[in-house]
Amino acid sequence: MSDFEPTTDLPGRIDDDDKPVSSSAQARDGRVQLRRKRMLQLLLVVLTLGLLAAGFTVWRVVLAVGLMYVLLRVGFAVIGAFARPVPEPPPPGELRRVKLTYRCAECGAELRMTLANDEVPAPPRHCTEEMELTATREDGL
């Protein structure tokens, strides 16, 4: 994302080979994720050796360590999801996904709207009347 000037030389001895070093948030995030993964692997190895040394059977140790690994990975994924920012809404001209069903009170015709400019668009007209918004069981799920 941004460049920074390395400051490894003293002010009186700055030479011409210093070039800005490219640094991005994605590269830093990759290093952090790799460090967390290695720490988790180290924890699992230490736990496995400790449980085997304590006298537990191999299948119980494998089961316990496997379950712990799955729980920690799921937990890290859930907590990591909270750290990501909410995506910005699309520009006003773009269409948004909706799932709305309208019914004409006059003739019974139904219409399903899947894309709209607004989150809750104005109801369409049919038989010169505005259609009624209907809610089904699946809409509430």
Secondary structure, DSSP 8 states (H G I E B T S, - for coil): -EEE----S-GGG--TT---EEE-HHHHHHHHHHHHHHHHHHHHHHHHHHHHHTT--HHHHHHHHHHHHHHHHHHHHHHHHHHS-------TTS-EEEEEEEE-TTT--EEEEEEESSSS----EETTEE-EEE--HHHH-
